[in-house]
């Protein structure tokens, strides 16, 4: 019995010794933590801009100056700078060509931002802003036949311009 008790005491001492030996020291290492927020933007452009000009509901409508447009919704990360431009001529001028007659009519594209700022949208004139992390509205407008006191010839006038979101 004494041998069994002695064996148990030696076994306990060895176990206790190993346990204290394992916790007798410590090691540490620095861990660097980095969070990278990449600058990114998305947008939802308006559908095609269409004008319906001339007679509406039986009443003649003079076509001296008409406008139409839509909204861009621009969402950029917080404080991410961005610009919106187009490939229109300076002043936002776009020449629209009649599909049947080949005659041309000038139109001008412009913007109104969510702060009330306005201006032409061209290759040299842009909307400049910074992201809020939420959708920001930019009203895209088109003024049709702005440089003529006369109504244009009956036709379907078309033009294409590219609008760019640069960030």
Secondary structure, DSSP 8 states (H G I E B T S, - for coil): -HHHHHHHHHHHHHHHHHHHHHTS----------------EEEE---------S-BTTB----SSEEEEEEEEEEE-TT-EEEEEESSBGGGEEEEEETTT--EEEEEEEEEETTS-EEE-SSS--EEEE--SSEEEEEEEEEESTT-SS---SS-EE----EEEE-
